[in-house]
Amino acid sequence: MQKKYIVLLLLGMLIFPLHMKAQEITKDDYQRAVSFMYANYNNKTVFNLYTQAHWFEDNSGLWFLNHSKDGKAYKTVSFSNYEVTPLFDHQSLTNQLNTLAKDSIKASDISIRDIEKKENGVLAFSYKGTHYLYNNVTKRVTPSEEKEEKETNVFESKSPDGRWIAYTEDYNLFIKSTENEAVYQLSFDGKKNYEYASWYGWYDKMEGEQGERPKRFFVNWSEDSQWISTSVVDLRNAEKMYLLDWSIDSLYKPKLLSYYRGSPGDTNMVRLKPIFFNVALRKEIEIDLPSNTHINNVSTQFLKQSGMLVASYAQRGYQKETVLKVDLNAGTTKPLITETSTTNIDNFSYWNLEEKNKLVFLSERSGWRQLYTVDIVSGEIKALTKGSYVINSIEHIDKSTGWIYFLASGKEKGNNPYHQQLYKVDLDGNTRLLTSEKTHHRISFSEDGTHFVDNFSTSQAPTQTVLREAATGNIVARLTQADASIMTAKGWKTPEVFQLKAKDGKTTIYGALWKPTNFDSNKKYPIIDHSYTGPHTQMFPKSYDRGFMNQSLAELGFVVMMVDGLGTSGRSKAFHDHSYKNMGNNLEDHVLAIKYLSETFDWIDGERVGVFGHSAGGYDTGRAMLGFPEIYKVGVASSADHDFRMEKAWWPEMYMGWPVDESYEEVSNITNAANLQGKLLITHGGIDDNVNPSATFKLAEALINADKEFDLVIFPSQRHGYTGKHRTYFIKKRWNYFVEHLRETKPIWDFKWE
């Protein structure tokens, strides 16, 4: 009996899923991980995941790059016959460039830029900073005799009729006649920090204690040169955010940097006041428009009719958006569009179709983002599209016919709600589908709107890049096809798409899983949540190139998950509104997904869960570790906005509401620091002028005060995104943090990054 028991025990050990920590990690594992890095795309591993179209200025065709394991080839398509042909003789051009530039480049590796078609089959291009001409008939390369265009003065602006030059002096606006050089001063009360014809630069940096803001200049002329629209930038009460740059080798003290940036609820912010001038009268025209903060300033756009323009602005808190018709002649305004919401209005957009006396705009007033027009004369609003689907963007408007081309998701039955297709609609609401493939389509229109290039794919279906006729959507030329055969031969498989019911018990949400290429279903893998709950975007891998994004980390012995829960964008208004003033609970659907997956698949270890993310995803990581410590055990948070009260004002006020209330404190990672139970690594760029590093330092202080063990890495020279050696260092650090603390094995640092 004792022998029989031992045999059964041994058999059970063989068939029971093996714990991943029983296996050491090897350099081969790291090399597989490195092989899936983006730097290898189009030169070593996978090709043509996305092909960019380069349209010729004369609207005769385009050129593009076709990548393969044999190298890259420049190709072209002419609209006259739609044939795909070489853009030039690669060997001939390369041989000549090698002679002229004293180089030894292979024809399959040649890289040229600024390609443009000239007359008689001549191509102009640049190579290593020198301009050349290539004659496609004689196949001869010659240095270009064309002189560089003289740089324009960015601190002055010539009127469309050429008669006036606008410029500033001592913070006031002047105009000068090009005919007799007569000078006229248009404004008189400008001064330092109350500056006419200027603009607010989001990343305008000042150096030192009394550093000067970079000089800025902006005016907008009416088409008939009779009017100027500009603004006064009012810095008098604005407060700054600060940075210390410790990374300059020649300095032995940090450089002080500052920039004007408001935080949620601030009143001491940069303000912008819209200003208008009548050129003939040389006087300012008073218009009843607000002087708003830099996060909701008034934007204006001239109409063709003299003295008429459109002005738009959001109310602080983003619950009201206003579009007005402004008559500078009469000094009056007329409402055209008023959008309101009890939550927020996100990504409000409009386009001028004055040829038809219309403005085209996107609105969620029906509960779904749909297309509307408003008559500029009568103010009548008309819905052009209706339905339970989302219009993501306007890609092109044919101003002569009124056809509007738009990308929409969730309109066709049986298609994934995140996959977008291209449609066109006329001003009577007649809609036509132009891309019938039930995949995700990414579109690039020619300048004249007659053609578009379509990269269509899914995370499972390789990218096909084609040229289509805009009028019909018909494919007229096939450009490239994605090729991942090298990686599939090594065991790579596309991510596994899954779906489940969200926390409301009724809405379907979507996600994807990445598994290592040496995946063994008899083993049990830790799962890592790659999170970014936005809520202004989605993470679901819609296209084939996105199907590779988490493969590197998976190669180190993990299953990696991405999922879009309630509260993220791209679905209905109600779907999005789940996150409003509730971003601390955006991860509830992620927790449901982890539980669902660990119950569905024996090879997922629901007890060993990691999480990582950058920026808002870094906040998610901190929130996961502090708000759901019983689920998430290891996290890496990079460049995170750990407390929304310390963020740039517009983002939290859009999604957490305004004025600032107790909900901001409730969801702060800093105020919840004492909840940490697992292993947490927090990182930040020392001179991050997007998400100031102050919140990361403050979280570190809170964790210390709570006597919580954690890890901190600061990259002194880095901004919001890490680059070069710092990016490599960070990725290695993130990989090994999960290897050591989640996979529970000794990591390797010294492996080849190639």
C-alpha positions in Angstrom: 0.0 0.0 0.0 2.8 2.3 0.9 4.5 1.7 -2.5 1.2 2.3 -4.4 0.8 5.6 -2.5 4.2 6.8 -3.5 3.6 5.9 -7.2 0.3 7.8 -7.2 2.0 10.8 -5.6 4.7 10.9 -8.2 2.2 10.6 -11.0 0.2 13.5 -9.5 3.3 15.6 -9.4 3.9 14.9 -13.1 0.4 15.9 -14.3 -0.2 18.8 -11.9 0.7 22.2 -13.5 4.3 23.1 -12.6 5.0 26.3 -10.7 7.1 28.7 -12.8 9.4 29.5 -10.0 10.8 26.0 -10.1 12.6 26.9 -13.3 15.6 29.2 -13.6 15.5 32.0 -16.2 18.1 31.9 -18.9 19.9 34.3 -21.2 18.0 32.6 -24.1 14.7 33.8 -22.5 16.0 37.3 -22.4 17.2 37.1 -26.0 13.8 36.0 -27.1 12.3 38.9 -25.2 14.7 41.3 -26.9 13.9 39.9 -30.3 10.3 41.1 -30.0 11.3 44.7 -29.2 10.1 47.4 -31.6 13.7 48.2 -32.8 13.7 44.9 -34.7 10.6 45.6 -36.7 11.1 46.1 -40.4 14.7 45.0 -40.3 15.1 41.6 -38.5 11.9 40.0 -37.3 8.5 41.3 -38.7 7.8 43.5 -41.7 5.2 45.9 -43.0 3.1 45.9 -39.8 2.0 49.4 -40.9 2.9 51.2 -44.2 3.0 55.0 -44.4 1.8 56.7 -47.5 3.8 59.7 -48.8 1.6 61.7 -51.2 3.2 63.6 -54.1 2.3 67.3 -54.0 1.0 67.3 -57.5 -1.6 64.7 -56.6 -0.3 62.3 -59.2 0.4 59.4 -56.9 2.4 58.3 -53.8 5.5 56.5 -52.7 6.0 54.1 -49.9 8.5 51.6 -48.4 8.2 47.9 -48.7 10.2 46.0 -46.0 11.3 42.4 -46.2 14.1 40.2 -44.9 16.0 41.2 -48.0 15.9 44.9 -47.0 13.8 47.8 -47.9 12.5 48.9 -51.3 11.2 52.3 -52.3 8.1 51.9 -54.5 5.5 54.2 -56.1 2.0 54.1 -57.5 0.8 56.5 -60.2 -2.9 57.4 -60.2 -2.8 57.2 -64.0 -2.5 53.3 -64.1 -2.3 52.2 -60.5 0.8 50.1 -61.2 3.2 49.4 -58.3 6.7 50.0 -59.5 10.2 50.9 -58.1 10.5 54.5 -57.3 14.0 54.5 -58.7 16.8 52.1 -59.7 18.0 51.2 -56.2 21.4 49.8 -57.3 22.2 52.7 -59.7 21.1 55.4 -57.2 23.1 53.7 -54.3 26.2 53.4 -56.4 26.2 57.0 -57.3 25.5 58.2 -53.8 28.3 56.0 -52.5 30.6 57.8 -54.9 29.3 61.3 -54.2 29.1 60.9 -50.4 32.1 58.6 -50.1 29.9 55.9 -48.6 29.6 52.1 -48.8 25.8 51.6 -48.2 24.0 48.5 -49.7 21.1 49.2 -52.1 18.8 47.4 -49.7 19.8 49.6 -46.8 19.7 53.1 -48.5 17.8 55.7 -46.6 16.8 58.9 -48.3 14.4 61.7 -47.2 12.3 64.6 -48.4 11.3 62.9 -51.6 9.3 64.9 -54.0 8.5 64.6 -57.7 9.6 67.3 -60.1 9.0 67.7 -63.8 10.1 65.2 -66.5 10.5 62.3 -64.2 13.0 63.9 -61.8 12.9 63.2 -58.1 14.3 65.6 -55.5 15.5 64.1 -52.2 18.0 64.5 -49.4 20.7 62.1 -48.2 22.7 62.8 -45.1 21.8 66.5 -45.2 22.7 67.1 -48.8 20.0 67.6 -51.5 20.1 65.7 -54.8 18.2 65.2 -58.0 17.6 61.8 -59.6 16.5 61.6 -63.2 14.4 58.4 -63.7 15.1 58.5 -67.5 18.9 58.8 -67.4 19.2 57.3 -63.9 21.7 60.0 -63.1 22.1 61.5 -59.6 23.3 65.1 -59.3 23.7 67.5 -56.4 20.8 69.9 -56.3 21.5 73.5 -57.2 18.3 74.6 -55.5 19.0 76.9 -52.6 17.6 76.3 -49.2 14.5 78.3 -48.6 15.2 81.3 -46.5 13.9 80.8 -43.0 10.8 82.9 -42.3 10.7 85.2 -39.3 8.4 83.5 -36.8 7.9 86.8 -35.0 6.1 88.5 -37.8 3.2 87.7 -40.1 2.4 89.1 -43.6 -1.2 89.7 -44.6 -2.7 87.5 -47.3 -2.7 90.5 -49.7 0.9 91.2 -48.9 0.3 94.8 -47.9 0.9 94.5 -44.2 3.3 92.9 -41.7 2.2 92.3 -38.2 4.7 92.2 -35.4 5.1 93.0 -31.7 7.3 95.5 -29.8 7.3 96.0 -26.1 4.5 93.5 -25.8 2.1 95.5 -28.1 0.9 94.7 -31.6 2.0 96.8 -34.6 1.4 96.6 -38.3 3.8 98.0 -41.0 3.0 98.8 -44.6 5.0 96.9 -47.2 4.3 99.7 -49.6 5.7 102.7 -47.7 6.9 101.2 -44.4 4.4 103.3 -42.4 4.0 101.8 -38.9 0.8 101.8 -36.9 0.5 100.7 -33.3 -2.7 98.7 -32.7 -2.5 98.0 -29.0 -1.2 100.3 -26.2 -1.6 98.6 -22.8 0.7 95.6 -23.4 3.5 95.0 -20.9 5.6 92.2 -19.5 3.2 89.4 -18.4 0.3 91.1 -20.2 1.4 90.4 -23.7 -0.4 91.0 -27.0 -0.2 88.7 -30.0 1.4 86.0 -27.9 0.4 82.4 -27.2 0.7 80.1 -24.2 3.3 77.3 -24.7 2.5 74.2 -22.7 6.2 73.4 -22.4 7.6 76.9 -22.2 10.6 76.5 -19.9 12.2 79.2 -17.8 15.8 78.8 -16.5 17.0 80.1 -13.1 15.3 82.2 -10.5 14.2 85.0 -12.8 14.1 83.1 -16.1 12.4 84.6 -19.1 9.6 82.8 -20.9 10.4 82.1 -24.5 9.2 84.8 -26.9 6.0 83.9 -28.6 4.1 85.5 -31.5 0.7 84.7 -33.0 -1.8 86.5 -35.2 -4.5 85.2 -37.5 -5.4 87.3 -40.6 -8.8 87.2 -42.3 -8.7 86.0 -45.9 -9.4 89.5 -47.1 -6.6 91.0 -44.9 -9.1 93.4 -43.2 -9.1 91.8 -39.8 -6.7 90.4 -37.3 -7.6 87.9 -34.6 -5.1 87.2 -31.8 -5.0 87.1 -28.0 -3.5 88.6 -24.9 -1.6 86.2 -22.7 -2.0 87.3 -19.1 0.7 85.8 -16.8 0.3 88.4 -14.0 -1.3 86.0 -11.5 0.0 82.7 -12.9 1.9 80.3 -10.7 4.6 77.9 -11.8 5.6 74.3 -11.4 9.3 73.6 -10.8 12.0 71.1 -11.8 15.6 70.5 -10.9 17.9 69.2 -13.7 20.7 67.3 -12.0 22.0 65.7 -15.2 24.2 68.3 -16.8 27.8 67.1 -16.5 29.3 70.6 -16.6 27.2 71.8 -13.6 27.8 70.8 -10.0 24.6 72.2 -8.8 21.1 71.5 -10.3 19.6 73.8 -12.9 16.3 75.3 -11.8 13.6 75.0 -14.4 10.0 76.3 -14.2 6.9 76.5 -16.4 3.5 78.0 -16.0 1.0 75.2 -15.4 -2.2 75.1 -13.4 -3.3 72.2 -11.2 -7.0 71.2 -10.7 -9.0 73.9 -9.0 -6.3 76.6 -9.4 -7.5 80.1 -10.1 -4.0 81.6 -10.4 -3.4 80.3 -13.9 -2.4 81.7 -17.3 -5.4 83.4 -18.9 -5.9 84.2 -22.6 -8.1 87.0 -23.8 -9.3 87.0 -27.5 -8.6 90.3 -29.2 -9.7 91.5 -32.7 -8.5 94.5 -34.8 -10.0 96.2 -37.8 -6.9 96.8 -40.0 -8.4 99.7 -42.0 -9.6 101.6 -38.9 -6.5 100.4 -37.0 -8.5 99.9 -33.8 -9.5 97.1 -31.5 -13.1 95.8 -31.8 -14.7 94.9 -28.5 -16.5 91.5 -28.5 -18.3 89.9 -25.6 -16.1 86.8 -25.2 -14.6 85.5 -22.0 -11.0 85.7 -20.8 -10.4 82.1 -19.9 -7.7 80.0 -18.4 -5.1 78.2 -20.6 -7.1 74.9 -20.3 -10.3 76.3 -21.7 -9.2 79.3 -23.8 -11.3 80.7 -26.6 -10.3 79.5 -30.1 -11.4 81.4 -33.2 -11.6 80.7 -37.0 -12.4 83.3 -39.7 -15.1 82.7 -42.2 -14.8 83.8 -45.8 -17.3 86.6 -45.3 -15.4 89.7 -44.2 -15.6 90.3 -40.4 -17.3 87.0 -39.7 -15.7 84.2 -37.6 -16.6 81.3 -35.3 -15.5 81.2 -31.7 -15.6 78.2 -29.4 -14.7 77.5 -25.8 -15.4 75.1 -22.9 -16.7 76.1 -19.5 -14.4 75.2 -16.7 -15.2 71.7 -15.7 -16.0 70.6 -19.3 -19.7 70.3 -18.7 -20.6 72.9 -21.3 -19.2 73.7 -24.7 -20.2 76.8 -26.7 -19.7 77.6 -30.4 -20.6 81.2 -31.5 -20.9 83.1 -34.7 -19.1 86.4 -34.3 -19.8 89.5 -36.4 -17.0 91.9 -36.0 -18.7 94.5 -38.2 -21.7 94.7 -35.8 -19.8 93.7 -32.6 -22.2 90.9 -31.9 -22.3 87.1 -31.2 -24.8 84.5 -32.0 -25.0 80.9 -30.5 -24.6 78.1 -33.0 -23.9 75.1 -30.8 -24.4 74.5 -27.1 -23.3 71.2 -25.7 -24.1 70.3 -22.1 -23.5 67.2 -19.9 -24.0 66.3 -16.3 -20.6 64.5 -16.4 -18.2 65.8 -19.0 -17.8 66.7 -22.7 -14.7 64.9 -24.0 -13.1 65.6 -27.4 -15.7 68.0 -28.8 -14.7 68.8 -32.4 -16.1 70.9 -35.3 -15.2 71.6 -38.9 -16.0 74.5 -41.2 -17.9 73.7 -44.3 -18.7 77.3 -45.2 -19.1 76.4 -48.9 -22.4 74.8 -47.8 -23.1 77.4 -45.0 -22.5 74.6 -42.4 -20.4 73.6 -39.5 -19.9 69.9 -39.1 -19.5 68.7 -35.5 -19.4 65.5 -33.4 -21.6 65.2 -30.4 -22.6 62.6 -27.8 -26.0 64.2 -27.2 -27.8 61.0 -28.3 -25.6 58.8 -26.0 -23.4 57.9 -28.9 -20.8 60.0 -30.7 -22.6 61.0 -33.9 -22.3 63.6 -36.7 -24.3 66.7 -36.9 -24.4 69.9 -39.0 -25.5 73.4 -37.9 -26.5 76.0 -40.5 -24.3 79.1 -40.0 -27.1 81.4 -41.1 -30.2 80.0 -39.5 -28.7 78.0 -36.6 -30.7 74.9 -37.5 -29.0 71.7 -36.2 -29.4 68.5 -38.1 -28.3 64.9 -37.3 -26.5 63.4 -40.2 -26.0 60.0 -38.6 -27.9 58.0 -36.0 -27.3 54.7 -34.3 -25.7 52.8 -31.4 -22.2 53.2 -32.6 -19.2 55.6 -32.2 -17.8 57.9 -34.8 -14.1 58.2 -33.9 -12.9 60.8 -36.3 -13.5 62.9 -39.5 -10.9 61.9 -42.0 -11.7 64.1 -45.0 -14.4 66.6 -46.1 -15.0 67.3 -49.7 -16.0 70.9 -49.5 -17.3 71.0 -53.1 -19.8 68.1 -52.8 -20.3 68.1 -49.0 -19.3 64.4 -48.7 -17.9 63.7 -45.2 -15.6 60.7 -44.7 -15.5 59.3 -41.2 -14.2 56.4 -39.2 -16.7 54.6 -37.0 -16.6 51.6 -34.6 -19.4 49.1 -33.8 -21.7 50.0 -36.7 -21.5 46.6 -38.6 -23.0 43.5 -37.0 -20.5 40.9 -36.1 -17.6 43.2 -36.0 -15.6 43.9 -32.8 -16.8 47.2 -31.3 -13.2 48.5 -31.3 -12.5 47.9 -35.0 -13.2 51.0 -37.1 -14.3 51.2 -40.7 -14.5 54.1 -43.1 -17.8 55.6 -44.3 -19.0 58.6 -46.1 -22.2 60.6 -45.6 -23.7 63.5 -47.6 -25.5 66.5 -46.1 -28.9 64.6 -46.5 -27.6 61.8 -44.2 -27.1 59.2 -46.9 -24.3 57.0 -45.6 -22.2 54.5 -47.4 -19.6 51.9 -46.1 -16.3 52.2 -48.0 -14.2 49.5 -46.3 -16.2 46.3 -46.1 -13.6 44.1 -44.4 -14.6 43.5 -40.8 -11.2 44.5 -39.4 -9.6 47.6 -38.0 -8.9 50.2 -40.7 -6.3 53.1 -40.4 -6.7 55.6 -43.2 -4.6 58.3 -44.9 -6.2 60.5 -47.5 -4.5 62.2 -50.4 -4.4 66.0 -50.3 -7.1 66.3 -53.0 -9.3 63.6 -51.3 -9.6 61.4 -54.4 -7.7 58.4 -52.9 -6.8 56.9 -49.5 -4.4 54.3 -48.3 -5.9 51.8 -46.0 -3.9 49.7 -43.5 -6.4 47.0 -42.3 -5.9 44.2 -39.9 -6.8 42.7 -36.5 -4.4 41.5 -33.8 -4.9 38.0 -35.4 -5.1 39.0 -39.1 -1.9 40.4 -40.7 -1.9 43.9 -42.1 -2.8 44.5 -45.7 -2.0 47.9 -47.1 -4.0 49.0 -50.1 -4.8 52.1 -52.2 -8.5 52.8 -52.6 -10.6 55.2 -54.6 -12.3 57.6 -52.2 -15.6 57.8 -54.1 -16.2 54.0 -54.0 -13.8 52.5 -51.6 -12.7 50.1 -54.4 -9.1 48.7 -54.1 -7.1 50.0 -57.0 -3.6 48.8 -55.9 -2.1 46.5 -53.3 0.9 48.0 -51.6 2.3 45.7 -48.9 1.5 42.7 -46.8 2.6 42.1 -43.2 5.1 39.2 -42.8 5.7 37.7 -39.4 6.9 34.3 -40.7 10.3 34.5 -39.0 8.6 34.8 -35.6 5.8 32.3 -36.3 8.5 29.8 -37.2 10.0 30.4 -33.7 6.6 29.7 -32.1 5.0 33.1 -31.9 1.2 33.2 -31.9 -1.1 36.1 -32.0 -2.6 37.2 -28.7 -5.7 35.4 -27.5 -8.8 37.6 -27.5 -11.3 37.1 -24.6 -14.5 38.7 -23.5 -16.5 38.7 -20.3 -19.3 40.7 -18.6 -18.3 43.9 -16.8 -19.0 44.8 -13.2 -22.5 45.9 -14.2 -23.3 42.3 -15.1 -24.6 43.1 -18.6 -22.0 44.9 -20.7 -19.5 42.9 -22.7 -15.9 44.0 -22.3 -12.9 42.9 -24.3 -9.3 42.0 -23.7 -6.3 40.0 -24.9 -3.7 37.6 -23.5 0.0 37.2 -24.6 1.7 33.9 -23.9 5.4 33.0 -24.2 6.5 31.3 -27.5 7.6 28.3 -25.4 4.3 28.2 -23.7 3.5 24.9 -21.9 -0.1 24.4 -20.8 1.1 22.0 -18.1 2.8 24.9 -16.3 1.2 27.6 -14.2 2.1 31.2 -15.2 1.9 34.4 -13.2 -0.4 37.0 -14.9 0.6 40.6 -15.4 -2.0 43.4 -16.1 -0.7 46.0 -18.5 -3.0 48.8 -17.6 -4.0 52.2 -18.9 -7.6 53.0 -18.0 -7.3 56.4 -19.5 -10.1 57.2 -19.6 -9.5 59.0 -22.9 -8.3 55.9 -24.8 -8.5 52.2 -25.1 -5.9 49.4 -24.7 -7.5 46.5 -26.6 -5.1 45.5 -29.4 -7.1 46.5 -32.5 -4.4 46.0 -35.2 -1.8 43.5 -36.1 1.2 45.6 -34.9 -0.4 46.0 -31.5 -0.5 42.2 -31.3 3.3 42.3 -30.6 3.3 44.9 -27.9 3.5 42.7 -24.8 5.3 39.7 -26.3 8.7 40.7 -24.9 7.5 40.5 -21.3 5.6 37.3 -21.9 8.9 35.6 -23.1 10.2 35.9 -19.6 7.7 33.4 -18.3 4.5 35.4 -17.9 1.0 35.7 -19.3 0.3 39.4 -20.0 -3.2 40.8 -20.1 -4.8 43.9 -21.4 -8.5 44.7 -21.0 -10.8 47.7 -21.4 -13.3 47.9 -18.6 -16.2 50.2 -18.1 -15.1 53.9 -18.0 -12.8 53.8 -21.0 -13.5 55.5 -24.3 -14.6 54.2 -27.7 -17.9 52.9 -26.7 -21.2 54.6 -25.6 -21.4 57.8 -23.5 -22.9 55.7 -20.7 -19.9 53.3 -20.9 -17.5 56.1 -20.6 -19.3 57.8 -17.8 -18.6 54.9 -15.4 -15.2 56.5 -14.7 -16.4 60.1 -14.1 -15.4 61.1 -10.6 -14.8 57.4 -10.1 -11.3 56.7 -11.5 -10.3 54.9 -8.3 -12.6 52.1 -9.3 -11.6 51.8 -12.9 -9.7 48.5 -12.1 -12.7 46.7 -10.8 -13.3 45.2 -14.2 -9.6 44.3 -14.4 -10.0 42.3 -11.2 -13.0 40.6 -12.6 -11.0 39.7 -15.7 -8.1 38.3 -13.7 -10.5 36.1 -11.7 -12.3 35.0 -14.8 -9.1 34.1 -16.6 -7.6 32.2 -13.7 -10.8 30.2 -13.3 -11.0 29.5 -17.1 -7.4 28.5 -17.7 -5.5 26.1 -15.5 -2.2 27.6 -16.6 -2.9 31.1 -15.1 -1.9 31.5 -11.5 -4.5 33.9 -10.0 -2.4 34.1 -6.8 0.6 35.7 -8.5 -0.7 38.9 -10.2 1.5 41.8 -11.4 0.6 45.1 -12.9 2.5 47.9 -14.7 1.7 51.1 -16.6 3.0 54.5 -17.6 1.6 57.9 -16.9 -2.1 57.3 -16.2 -1.2 53.6 -16.3 1.3 54.3 -13.6 -1.5 55.7 -11.5 -3.4 52.5 -12.2 -0.4 50.5 -11.0 -0.3 52.4 -7.7 -4.0 52.2 -7.3 -3.9 48.4 -8.0 -1.3 47.9 -5.3 -3.0 50.2 -2.8 -6.7 49.7 -3.6 -6.7 46.0 -4.4 -3.7 44.6 -2.4 -5.4 41.2 -2.0 -5.2 40.8 -5.8 -2.1 42.6 -7.1 1.2 41.5 -5.6 3.9 43.2 -7.7 3.7 46.5 -9.6 5.9 48.8 -11.6 4.6 52.4 -11.9 6.4 54.8 -14.3 5.9 58.6 -14.6 2.6 58.4 -12.8 0.1 61.0 -11.7 -0.2 59.5 -8.3 -2.4 62.3 -7.0 -4.7 64.1 -9.4 -4.5 67.3 -7.3 -0.9 67.6 -8.4 -1.6 67.0 -12.1 -2.1 69.5 -15.0 -5.5 70.9 -14.5 -7.4 69.9 -17.6 -7.0 66.1 -17.4 -8.4 65.6 -13.8 -11.0 68.4 -14.2 -12.3 66.6 -17.3 -12.5 63.2 -15.6 -12.7 63.8 -11.8 -14.8 67.0 -12.0 -14.5 70.6 -10.9 -14.4 72.1 -8.4 -12.0 69.8 -6.6 -13.8 67.8 -3.8 -13.1 65.0 -1.4 -13.2 62.4 -4.3 -9.7 63.6 -5.3 -8.3 62.6 -1.9 -10.2 59.3 -1.8 -8.5 58.0 -4.9 -5.1 59.4 -4.3 -2.3 56.9 -4.2 -0.5 59.2 -1.7 -3.3 59.2 0.9 -3.7 55.4 0.5 0.1 54.6 0.8 -0.4 52.7 4.1 -2.3 50.0 2.2 0.8 48.7 0.4 1.4 44.9 0.9 3.2 43.8 -2.1 6.4 44.8 -4.0 6.2 48.2 -5.7 8.7 50.0 -8.0 8.0 53.6 -8.8 10.1 55.5 -11.4 10.0 59.0 -12.9 12.0 61.3 -15.2 13.6 64.1 -13.2 12.6 66.8 -15.6 9.2 65.5 -16.6 7.3 68.6 -17.7 4.1 66.7 -18.6 3.5 64.8 -15.3 5.6 66.7 -12.8 7.7 64.2 -10.6 6.5 65.9 -7.4 3.7 63.4 -6.9 6.2 60.4 -7.2 8.4 62.0 -4.5 5.4 62.7 -2.4 4.2 59.1 -2.7 7.8 57.9 -1.7 7.5 60.2 1.4 4.1 58.8 2.3 5.4 55.2 1.9 8.3 55.9 4.2 6.1 57.5 6.8 3.9 54.4 6.6 7.0 52.2 7.1 6.4 50.4 3.8 9.2 48.8 1.8 9.3 49.9 -1.8 11.8 50.7 -4.6 12.4 54.1 -6.4 14.3 54.9 -9.5 14.7 58.5 -10.8 16.1 59.2 -14.3 17.6 62.7 -13.8 17.8 63.7 -17.5 14.5 62.2 -18.6 11.2 63.8 -19.4 7.8 62.0 -19.5 9.0 59.3 -21.9 12.4 57.6 -21.4 14.7 57.5 -24.4 18.0 55.9 -25.4 20.0 54.1 -22.7 17.6 55.3 -20.1 14.7 53.5 -21.8 16.7 50.3 -22.1 17.7 50.5 -18.5 14.1 51.0 -17.4 12.8 48.1 -19.5 15.5 45.8 -18.0 14.6 47.0 -14.6 10.9 46.4 -15.1 11.4 43.0 -16.6 13.7 41.9 -13.7 11.4 43.3 -11.1 8.7 40.9 -12.2 11.2 38.0 -12.7 12.5 38.4 -9.2 9.3 39.2 -7.3 6.5 37.6 -9.3 8.2 34.7 -11.0 10.3 34.3 -7.9 13.6 33.4 -9.6 17.0 35.1 -9.8 17.0 37.6 -12.7 19.9 38.2 -15.2 21.1 41.8 -15.9 24.0 41.3 -18.3 22.4 40.0 -21.5 22.7 41.3 -25.1 20.3 44.1 -26.0 20.1 43.2 -29.7 
